[in-house]
Amino acid sequence: MLDELNGLEDKFRRLTLSLSDPALLADPKKLKDVSKERAELEPVVRKYEDLKRVRKSLAESRDIVADPQADPDLHKLAQAELEELTLREVRIGEELRVLLLPKDPLDEKDVLLEIRAGAGGDEASLFAQDLVRMYSRFAESKGWKFEIVETSQSPIGGFKEAIALIKGKRVYSVLKYESGVHRVQRVPKTESSGRIHTSTVTVAVLAEADEIDVKLDPNDLRIDAFGASGPGGQSVNRNYTAIRVTHKPSGLVVSCQDEKSQHRNKEKALKILRSRLLDIAQRKQHEEIAESRKSQVGTGERSEKIRTYNFAQSRVTDHRLNRSWHNLETVLDGDLEDITKSIVLFRQAQLLGKKTGSASRELDI
């Protein structure tokens, strides 16, 4: 790994020097690419510099500790520093391994968040509405833009389905592990006897795909216009502004009617279709890798129960982490930072274990 780090450090220096090259400065596109590549390398290089500084200090402390003629006070101080620096070396080494993990090419993407009521009828639709609010509040706290793209309401006002577009810095990297079945345990508003019911909602986080990621052949599409329903539907029906796009090869069907413009509805429907097709391709790739390695990394999570929201105990439990938080109200108000960070760290630890082949904390760099 040292050779890899030294190579990245040399590359970082070359990229830094090239930024002062007049020829590069005259080419905005190339300048942008070089600047982006340098920015991606910088966290690794800075962390490697930290490691080298710590190792230099470690060597000096070891020399003092090993010197029989060293001043007793200096010897005692060096011994204390030796213990602290050793711990720092291990911590920095672990951080470097995380930084060197293969990058998910989708991490920088915006996302389409799809939330659907599952088992539980009206109560599931009300909880789907709660999750839409939770993610919108979380997006607001992160400085992201949250836009509802499509909704289907239940008779009592909840969401049978809701699709939102979330735009911002590294949205997919934060939310990608939210996909799965979310379970709620609470007394429904419609329950007169006070019994606790269990309902489920499915969440899918899809990286937003553009035309470069997924090219759609017009011959593969059937696009139908129809009258929108719901509030304001009468005025829209005459114009047939709602759009239904059918992707013939896959059989996927996407409808969009939230906008008053047929063009905008078509644009949104194609955006959703591209993202779903990209997600299918990604999951297929993960499944093939998993099968070849006899591993389940990245597969099957859509159908798994990942989290339970228990109102009686004000508890949120993430079943992948086997960990609970007792602040359900604030979580549903958008306080997801600790949960999302914890699951990202957990996944990184899993990847590190597979990369190194063991859970050893000994440095190999």
ABEGO torsion letter per residue (X at the ends): XAAAAAAAAAAAAAAAAAAABAAAAABAAAAAAAAAAAAAAAAAAAAAAAAAAAAAAAAAAAAAAABAABBAAAAAAAAAAAAAAAAAAAAAAAAAAAAABBBBAAAABBBBBBBBBBBGEAAAAAAAAAAAAAAAAAAAAAGBBBBBABBBBBAAGBBABBBBBBBEBGAAAAAAAABEBBBBBBBBAABAAGBBBBBBBBBBBBBBBBAAABBBBAAABBBBBBBBBEBGAAAAAAAGABBBBBBAAAGBBBBBAABABAAAAAAAAAAAAAAAAAAAAAAAAAAAAAAAAGBABGBGAAABBABBBBAAAGBBBBAAAGBBBBBAAAAAAGBAAAAAAAAAAAAAAAAAAAAAGBABABBAX
